[in-house]
Amino acid sequence: MSDGLDRTFALRDLREHPLVAMHVVMGTRLSLLFARAGRDPLPDLAVRLRSVRAARAQQALTAAVGHYWPDMFTLRRPCCMILSPDEMVLADVAVAAMRGDRASAMDAMRDFLPGRARDLLFREMVELVDAIRSAQTEPARNEG
């Protein structure tokens, strides 16, 4: 097998990614699972991400994935640390968005999505990454 195929089909662990990318993958898992169960994920995402803005950005990204992904998005259970191939692409795009590396994000999605969909998904990811980062840097509120 070539190095490219080895890398493509190698199973990757969620814990090997930066915290923001982990939040993106876990948020996507929860959003899709809640949608399948007929539940609104916004309240749970807002608590998990510490931000309503981040929760809404996660919902927007998940909606874009649902609309543009060519097949049903394959996801693992929330307790699983091994990423599905689709989740690997999403994590790579999240890391690229964190770095402001549009070219790497486009490359990660090249085999999955047409150009317009890649652009939209990257914009949604940049918004989500920014919202997650902002929520992480804000001090926790004391509701006492």
MDTraj code that builds the backbone (N, CA, C; nanometers):
import mdtraj as md
import numpy as np

residues = "MET SER ASP GLY LEU ASP ARG THR PHE ALA LEU ARG ASP LEU ARG GLU HIS PRO LEU VAL ALA MET HIS VAL VAL MET GLY THR ARG LEU SER LEU LEU PHE ALA ARG ALA GLY ARG ASP PRO LEU PRO ASP LEU ALA VAL ARG LEU ARG SER VAL ARG ALA ALA ARG ALA GLN GLN ALA LEU THR ALA ALA VAL GLY HIS TYR TRP PRO ASP MET PHE THR LEU ARG ARG PRO CYS CYS MET ILE LEU SER PRO ASP GLU MET VAL LEU ALA ASP VAL ALA VAL ALA ALA MET ARG GLY ASP ARG ALA SER ALA MET ASP ALA MET ARG ASP PHE LEU PRO GLY ARG ALA ARG ASP LEU LEU PHE ARG GLU MET VAL GLU LEU VAL ASP ALA ILE ARG SER ALA GLN THR GLU PRO ALA ARG ASN GLU GLY".split()
xyz = np.array([
    [0.0831, -0.1178, 0.0000],
    [0.0000, 0.0000, 0.0000],
    [0.0878, 0.1245, 0.0000],
    [0.0440, 0.2258, -0.0681],
    [0.1205, 0.3511, -0.0703],
    [0.1050, 0.4233, 0.0633],
    [0.1948, 0.5171, 0.0897],
    [0.1862, 0.5937, 0.2148],
    [0.0544, 0.6686, 0.2254],
    [0.0048, 0.7229, 0.1129],
    [-0.1213, 0.7967, 0.1137],
    [-0.2383, 0.7092, 0.1540],
    [-0.2436, 0.5873, 0.1005],
    [-0.3522, 0.4959, 0.1362],
    [-0.3383, 0.4475, 0.2795],
    [-0.2146, 0.4209, 0.3228],
    [-0.1934, 0.3816, 0.4620],
    [-0.2473, 0.4882, 0.5557],
    [-0.2174, 0.6135, 0.5254],
    [-0.2619, 0.7250, 0.6078],
    [-0.4141, 0.7392, 0.6029],
    [-0.4710, 0.7186, 0.4850],
    [-0.6152, 0.7328, 0.4676],
    [-0.6922, 0.6274, 0.5463],
    [-0.6436, 0.5046, 0.5457],
    [-0.7181, 0.3954, 0.6081],
    [-0.6705, 0.3608, 0.7488],
    [-0.5719, 0.4303, 0.7987],
    [-0.5260, 0.4066, 0.9355],
    [-0.6298, 0.4591, 1.0338],
    [-0.6565, 0.3815, 1.1355],
    [-0.7494, 0.4259, 1.2390],
    [-0.6781, 0.5284, 1.3262],
    [-0.7480, 0.6373, 1.3546],
    [-0.6883, 0.7426, 1.4364],
    [-0.7685, 0.7613, 1.5632],
    [-0.6977, 0.7968, 1.6668],
    [-0.7568, 0.8157, 1.7987],
    [-0.7957, 0.9622, 1.8156],
    [-0.9146, 0.9850, 1.8643],
    [-0.9649, 1.1206, 1.8868],
    [-0.8733, 1.1993, 1.9797],
    [-0.8153, 1.1312, 2.0782],
    [-0.7320, 1.1976, 2.1779],
    [-0.6005, 1.2507, 2.1220],
    [-0.5682, 1.2165, 1.9988],
    [-0.4462, 1.2664, 1.9356],
    [-0.4647, 1.4067, 1.8773],
    [-0.5857, 1.4561, 1.8799],
    [-0.6168, 1.5863, 1.8204],
    [-0.6220, 1.6951, 1.9271],
    [-0.6064, 1.8198, 1.8851],
    [-0.6209, 1.9305, 1.9803],
    [-0.7624, 1.9322, 2.0390],
    [-0.7751, 1.9928, 2.1561],
    [-0.9020, 1.9959, 2.2273],
    [-1.0159, 2.0539, 2.1422],
    [-0.9889, 2.1586, 2.0670],
    [-1.0941, 2.2196, 1.9846],
    [-1.1447, 2.1195, 1.8809],
    [-1.0547, 2.0463, 1.8166],
    [-1.0959, 1.9457, 1.7177],
    [-1.1751, 1.8338, 1.7844],
    [-1.1357, 1.7985, 1.9065],
    [-1.2114, 1.6967, 1.9805],
    [-1.3538, 1.7452, 2.0075],
    [-1.3669, 1.8728, 2.0459],
    [-1.5003, 1.9296, 2.0683],
    [-1.5835, 1.9264, 1.9400],
    [-1.5221, 1.9560, 1.8271],
    [-1.5942, 1.9552, 1.6989],
    [-1.6466, 1.8152, 1.6688],
    [-1.5616, 1.7149, 1.6819],
    [-1.6030, 1.5773, 1.6529],
    [-1.7122, 1.5323, 1.7502],
    [-1.6906, 1.5557, 1.8792],
    [-1.7904, 1.5129, 1.9783],
    [-1.9220, 1.5898, 1.9615],
    [-1.9122, 1.7181, 1.9301],
    [-2.0325, 1.7971, 1.9064],
    [-2.1098, 1.7471, 1.7856],
    [-2.0377, 1.7070, 1.6823],
    [-2.1027, 1.6528, 1.5626],
    [-2.1701, 1.5202, 1.5946],
    [-2.1002, 1.4362, 1.6694],
    [-2.1610, 1.3087, 1.7100],
    [-2.2909, 1.3324, 1.7861],
    [-2.2851, 1.4204, 1.8858],
    [-2.4047, 1.4472, 1.9658],
    [-2.5166, 1.5083, 1.8822],
    [-2.4816, 1.6030, 1.7959],
    [-2.5843, 1.6678, 1.7119],
    [-2.6559, 1.5663, 1.6238],
    [-2.5788, 1.4806, 1.5599],
    [-2.6391, 1.3820, 1.4694],
    [-2.7191, 1.2774, 1.5462],
    [-2.6669, 1.2327, 1.6605],
    [-2.7406, 1.1349, 1.7407],
    [-2.8711, 1.1943, 1.7945],
    [-2.8651, 1.3184, 1.8415],
    [-2.9859, 1.3835, 1.8920],
    [-3.0874, 1.4025, 1.7792],
    [-3.0401, 1.4420, 1.6625],
    [-3.1304, 1.4614, 1.5483],
    [-3.2014, 1.3303, 1.5137],
    [-3.1271, 1.2218, 1.5147],
    [-3.1871, 1.0915, 1.4838],
    [-3.2897, 1.0511, 1.5890],
    [-3.2700, 1.0968, 1.7131],
    [-3.3626, 1.0651, 1.8223],
    [-3.4763, 1.1664, 1.8336],
    [-3.4736, 1.2714, 1.7494],
    [-3.5776, 1.3725, 1.7537],
    [-3.5628, 1.4711, 1.8682],
    [-3.4417, 1.4855, 1.9212],
    [-3.4159, 1.5790, 2.0327],
    [-3.3383, 1.6990, 1.9823],
    [-3.3617, 1.8112, 2.0469],
    [-3.2875, 1.9333, 2.0162],
    [-3.1536, 1.9279, 2.0897],
    [-3.0417, 1.9295, 2.0173],
    [-2.9118, 1.9202, 2.0835],
    [-2.8613, 2.0528, 2.1414],
    [-2.9255, 2.1643, 2.1091],
    [-2.8731, 2.2952, 2.1477],
    [-2.8460, 2.3089, 2.2982],
    [-2.9392, 2.2732, 2.3866],
    [-2.9098, 2.2903, 2.5299],
    [-2.7884, 2.2089, 2.5760],
    [-2.7794, 2.0842, 2.5328],
    [-2.6672, 2.0000, 2.5733],
    [-2.5353, 2.0500, 2.5140],
    [-2.5395, 2.0936, 2.3881],
    [-2.4185, 2.1475, 2.3252],
    [-2.3735, 2.2759, 2.3938],
    [-2.4689, 2.3610, 2.4314],
    [-2.4333, 2.4871, 2.4975],
    [-2.3624, 2.4608, 2.6302],
    [-2.4072, 2.3607, 2.7034],
    [-2.3414, 2.3255, 2.8291],
    [-2.2036, 2.2659, 2.8009],
    [-2.1967, 2.1738, 2.7079],
    [-2.0706, 2.1061, 2.6763],
    [-1.9660, 2.2038, 2.6242],
    [-2.0075, 2.2951, 2.5375],
    [-1.9137, 2.3891, 2.4748],
    [-1.8998, 2.5199, 2.5528],
    [-1.9795, 2.5349, 2.6587],
    [-1.9785, 2.6541, 2.7448],
    [-2.0192, 2.7805, 2.6698],
    [-2.1028, 2.7653, 2.5676],
    [-2.1394, 2.8815, 2.4870],
    [-2.2589, 2.8503, 2.3972],
    [-2.3575, 2.9386, 2.4001],
    [-2.4704, 2.9250, 2.3080],
    [-2.4229, 2.9531, 2.1656],
    [-2.3340, 3.0509, 2.1516],
    [-2.2787, 3.0815, 2.0179],
    [-2.2093, 2.9585, 1.9589],
    [-2.1279, 2.8910, 2.0384],
    [-2.0586, 2.7708, 1.9893],
    [-2.1590, 2.6603, 1.9572],
    [-2.2621, 2.6461, 2.0395],
    [-2.3639, 2.5442, 2.0140],
    [-2.4362, 2.5715, 1.8820],
    [-2.4676, 2.6970, 1.8581],
    [-2.5344, 2.7316, 1.7307],
    [-2.4407, 2.7114, 1.6121],
    [-2.3137, 2.7439, 1.6305],
    [-2.2159, 2.7225, 1.5234],
    [-2.1989, 2.5729, 1.4966],
    [-2.2042, 2.4936, 1.6028],
    [-2.1963, 2.3478, 1.5857],
    [-2.3173, 2.2973, 1.5078],
    [-2.4342, 2.3482, 1.5405],
    [-2.5542, 2.3078, 1.4671],
    [-2.5455, 2.3478, 1.3199],
    [-2.4926, 2.4654, 1.2924],
    [-2.4781, 2.5105, 1.1535],
    [-2.3807, 2.4210, 1.0781],
    [-2.2710, 2.3855, 1.1412],
    [-2.1744, 2.2960, 1.0769],
    [-2.2366, 2.1596, 1.0517],
    [-2.3061, 2.1067, 1.1510],
    [-2.3690, 1.9760, 1.1363],
    [-2.4743, 1.9779, 1.0254],
    [-2.5486, 2.0859, 1.0156],
    [-2.6475, 2.0982, 0.9073],
    [-2.5789, 2.1013, 0.7716],
    [-2.4668, 2.1729, 0.7618],
    [-2.3918, 2.1787, 0.6360],
    [-2.3377, 2.0414, 0.5988],
    [-2.2852, 1.9698, 0.6975],
    [-2.2362, 1.8339, 0.6724],
    [-2.3512, 1.7468, 0.6230],
    [-2.4652, 1.7549, 0.6901],
    [-2.5812, 1.6758, 0.6496],
    [-2.6299, 1.7082, 0.5096],
    [-2.6178, 1.8339, 0.4721],
    [-2.6658, 1.8770, 0.3407],
    [-2.5672, 1.8427, 0.2286],
    [-2.4385, 1.8638, 0.2532],
    [-2.3397, 1.8515, 0.1459],
    [-2.2643, 1.7198, 0.1407],
    [-2.2587, 1.6463, 0.2509],
    [-2.1816, 1.5218, 0.2502],
    [-2.2453, 1.4272, 0.1505],
    [-2.1660, 1.3604, 0.0668],
    [-2.2242, 1.2799, -0.0422],
    [-2.3035, 1.1579, 0.0051],
    [-2.2651, 1.0984, 0.1155],
    [-2.3353, 0.9836, 0.1720],
    [-2.3727, 1.0174, 0.3153],
    [-2.4411, 0.9255, 0.3790],
    [-2.4718, 0.9469, 0.5198],
    [-2.3403, 0.9553, 0.5977],
    [-2.3272, 1.0596, 0.6784],
    [-2.2048, 1.0815, 0.7558],
    [-2.1894, 0.9668, 0.8553],
    [-2.0746, 0.9012, 0.8514],
    [-2.0478, 0.7895, 0.9409],
    [-1.9876, 0.8417, 1.0696],
    [-2.0507, 0.8076, 1.1811],
    [-1.9990, 0.8529, 1.3085],
    [-1.9910, 0.7363, 1.4049],
    [-1.9070, 0.7534, 1.5036],
    [-1.8918, 0.6547, 1.6101],
    [-1.9774, 0.6970, 1.7290],
    [-1.9930, 0.6073, 1.8228],
    [-2.0628, 0.6394, 1.9470],
    [-1.9826, 0.7440, 2.0234],
    [-2.0479, 0.8253, 2.1050],
    [-1.9751, 0.9274, 2.1811],
    [-1.8649, 0.8709, 2.2710],
    [-1.8778, 0.7471, 2.3147],
    [-1.7768, 0.6885, 2.4039],
    [-1.6553, 0.6343, 2.3285],
    [-1.6615, 0.6244, 2.1973],
    [-1.5550, 0.5640, 2.1182],
    [-1.4440, 0.6658, 2.0896],
    [-1.3224, 0.6260, 2.1088],
    [-1.2097, 0.7155, 2.0849],
    [-1.1529, 0.7009, 1.9438],
    [-1.1914, 0.5961, 1.8714],
    [-1.1446, 0.5775, 1.7340],
    [-1.2379, 0.6531, 1.6403],
    [-1.1789, 0.7298, 1.5489],
    [-1.2565, 0.8111, 1.4553],
    [-1.3003, 0.7305, 1.3341],
    [-1.4186, 0.7594, 1.2844],
    [-1.4623, 0.7039, 1.1560],
    [-1.3874, 0.7791, 1.0460],
    [-1.3841, 0.7271, 0.9247],
    [-1.3183, 0.8007, 0.8154],
    [-1.3772, 0.9412, 0.7952],
    [-1.5086, 0.9557, 0.8069],
    [-1.5709, 1.0876, 0.7923],
    [-1.5294, 1.1804, 0.9059],
    [-1.5242, 1.1264, 1.0268],
    [-1.4815, 1.2071, 1.1413],
    [-1.3349, 1.2488, 1.1281],
    [-1.2526, 1.1622, 1.0671],
    [-1.1121, 1.1980, 1.0453],
    [-1.1014, 1.3209, 0.9555],
    [-1.1832, 1.3241, 0.8515],
    [-1.1828, 1.4407, 0.7620],
    [-1.2268, 1.5641, 0.8390],
    [-1.3329, 1.5522, 0.9161],
    [-1.3830, 1.6651, 0.9945],
    [-1.2765, 1.7151, 1.0931],
    [-1.2080, 1.6243, 1.1598],
    [-1.1019, 1.6631, 1.2532],
    [-0.9882, 1.7336, 1.1800],
    [-0.9531, 1.6837, 1.0612],
    [-0.8472, 1.7485, 0.9822],
    [-0.8875, 1.8898, 0.9408],
    [-1.0128, 1.9076, 0.9057],
    [-1.0621, 2.0401, 0.8679],
    [-1.0621, 2.1318, 0.9903],
    [-1.0983, 2.0786, 1.1058],
    [-1.0961, 2.1589, 1.2289],
    [-0.9543, 2.2053, 1.2606],
    [-0.8573, 2.1157, 1.2485],
    [-0.7176, 2.1523, 1.2745],
    [-0.6710, 2.2574, 1.1742],
    [-0.7083, 2.2393, 1.0488],
    [-0.6710, 2.3377, 0.9460],
    [-0.7346, 2.4733, 0.9767],
    [-0.8597, 2.4737, 1.0196],
    [-0.9267, 2.5996, 1.0546],
    [-0.8591, 2.6657, 1.1740],
    [-0.8162, 2.5865, 1.2700],
    [-0.7449, 2.6412, 1.3856],
    [-0.6173, 2.7122, 1.3425],
    [-0.5534, 2.6591, 1.2416],
    [-0.4265, 2.7152, 1.1921],
    [-0.4470, 2.8224, 1.0861],
    [-0.5706, 2.8417, 1.0437],
    [-0.5974, 2.9361, 0.9354],
    [-0.5445, 2.8857, 0.8023],
    [-0.5383, 2.7545, 0.7870],
    [-0.4796, 2.6901, 0.6693],
    [-0.5892, 2.6388, 0.5760],
    [-0.6421, 2.7297, 0.4979],
    [-0.7514, 2.6958, 0.4060],
    [-0.7109, 2.5870, 0.3062],
    [-0.5878, 2.5936, 0.2553],
    [-0.5414, 2.4966, 0.1546],
    [-0.5447, 2.3537, 0.2097],
    [-0.5019, 2.3350, 0.3331],
    [-0.5050, 2.2009, 0.3936],
    [-0.6485, 2.1526, 0.4125],
    [-0.7368, 2.2428, 0.4509],
    [-0.8770, 2.2057, 0.4670],
    [-0.9370, 2.1633, 0.3329],
    [-0.9094, 2.2389, 0.2286],
    [-0.9615, 2.2046, 0.0961],
    [-0.9072, 2.0697, 0.0504],
    [-0.7800, 2.0450, 0.0796],
    [-0.7174, 1.9184, 0.0430],
    [-0.7815, 1.8022, 0.1186],
    [-0.8111, 1.8216, 0.2463],
    [-0.8727, 1.7159, 0.3269],
    [-1.0109, 1.6776, 0.2744],
    [-1.0829, 1.7747, 0.2184],
    [-1.2199, 1.7493, 0.1708],
    [-1.2286, 1.7207, 0.0215],
    [-1.1167, 1.7294, -0.0484],
    [-1.1161, 1.7206, -0.1945],
    [-1.1900, 1.5979, -0.2493],
    [-1.1689, 1.4813, -0.1892],
    [-1.2308, 1.3587, -0.2402],
    [-1.3757, 1.3408, -0.1961],
    [-1.4234, 1.4296, -0.1091],
    [-1.5580, 1.4148, -0.0554],
    [-1.6579, 1.5133, -0.1129],
    [-1.6124, 1.6366, -0.1353],
    [-1.7071, 1.7436, -0.1651],
    [-1.6634, 1.8280, -0.2832],
    [-1.7607, 1.8833, -0.3565],
    [-1.7262, 1.9785, -0.4631],
    [-1.6782, 2.1111, -0.4032],
    [-1.6146, 2.1941, -0.4842],
    [-1.5524, 2.3185, -0.4386],
    [-1.6411, 2.4094, -0.3577],
    [-1.7614, 2.4352, -0.4027],
    [-1.8515, 2.5269, -0.3317],
    [-1.8853, 2.4727, -0.1925],
    [-1.9099, 2.3431, -0.1842],
    [-1.9422, 2.2820, -0.0548],
    [-1.8209, 2.2862, 0.0384],
    [-1.7013, 2.2655, -0.0161],
    [-1.5797, 2.2741, 0.0667],
    [-1.5650, 2.4140, 0.1242],
    [-1.5877, 2.5152, 0.0403],
    [-1.5767, 2.6541, 0.0873],
    [-1.6755, 2.6816, 0.2001],
    [-1.7995, 2.6405, 0.1818],
    [-1.9018, 2.6636, 0.2829],
    [-1.8676, 2.5905, 0.4129],
    [-1.8293, 2.4657, 0.4017],
    [-1.7967, 2.3877, 0.5201],
    [-1.6768, 2.4483, 0.5941],
    [-1.5790, 2.4977, 0.5206],
    [-1.4639, 2.5600, 0.5851],
    [-1.5057, 2.6876, 0.6588],
    [-1.5910, 2.7684, 0.5972],
    [-1.6387, 2.8900, 0.6646],
    [-1.7138, 2.8557, 0.7928],
    [-1.7989, 2.7538, 0.7862],
    [-1.8728, 2.7105, 0.9058],
    [-1.7756, 2.6598, 1.0125],
    [-1.6718, 2.5889, 0.9703],
    [-1.5741, 2.5359, 1.0655],
    [-1.4948, 2.6485, 1.1311],
    [-1.4564, 2.7488, 1.0535],
    [-1.3835, 2.8630, 1.1101],
    [-1.4689, 2.9314, 1.2167],
    [-1.5971, 2.9493, 1.1900],
    [-1.6874, 3.0103, 1.2874],
    [-1.6964, 2.9248, 1.4137],
    [-1.7104, 2.7938, 1.3967],
    [-1.7209, 2.7044, 1.5112],
    [-1.5919, 2.7050, 1.5930],
    [-1.4790, 2.6950, 1.5275],
    [-1.3496, 2.6958, 1.5981],
    [-1.3333, 2.8258, 1.6767],
    [-1.3684, 2.9370, 1.6143],
    [-1.3577, 3.0663, 1.6833],
    [-1.4502, 3.0712, 1.8050],
    [-1.5711, 3.0204, 1.7905],
    [-1.6666, 3.0220, 1.9021],
    [-1.6199, 2.9315, 2.0157],
    [-1.5659, 2.8159, 1.9836],
    [-1.5158, 2.7254, 2.0874],
    [-1.3965, 2.7880, 2.1584],
    [-1.3055, 2.8446, 2.0823],
    [-1.1889, 2.9098, 2.1428],
    [-1.2304, 3.0253, 2.2335],
    [-1.3256, 3.1048, 2.1894],
    [-1.3726, 3.2177, 2.2706],
    [-1.4331, 3.1685, 2.4013],
    [-1.5110, 3.0619, 2.3945],
    [-1.5745, 3.0080, 2.5147],
    [-1.4704, 2.9513, 2.6112],
    [-1.3639, 2.8949, 2.5576],
    [-1.2604, 2.8371, 2.6440],
    [-1.1800, 2.9440, 2.7157],
    [-1.1692, 3.0614, 2.6564],
    [-1.0868, 3.1663, 2.7173],
    [-1.1654, 3.2530, 2.8146],
    [-1.2982, 3.2442, 2.8097],
    [-1.3804, 3.3219, 2.9021],
    [-1.3780, 3.2539, 3.0391],
    [-1.3727, 3.3318, 3.1454],
    [-1.3778, 3.2697, 3.2788],
    [-1.5149, 3.2075, 3.3041],
    [-1.5156, 3.0997, 3.3780],
    [-1.6425, 3.0349, 3.4123],
    [-1.7246, 3.1293, 3.4995],
    [-1.8536, 3.1346, 3.4750],
    [-1.9423, 3.2202, 3.5521],
    [-1.9789, 3.1539, 3.6825],
    [-1.9845, 3.2321, 3.7840],
    [-2.0281, 3.1832, 3.9137],
    [-2.1743, 3.2204, 3.9299],
    [-2.2599, 3.1199, 3.9226],
    [-2.4041, 3.1455, 3.9256],
    [-2.4576, 3.1533, 4.0693],
    [-2.3710, 3.1532, 4.1695],
    [-2.4089, 3.1464, 4.3092],
    [-2.4804, 3.2647, 4.3570],
])
top = md.Topology()
chain = top.add_chain()
for i, resn in enumerate(residues, 1):
    res = top.add_residue(resn, chain, resSeq=i)
    for name in ("N", "CA", "C"):
        top.add_atom(name, md.element.get_by_symbol(name[0]), res)
traj = md.Trajectory(xyz[None], top)
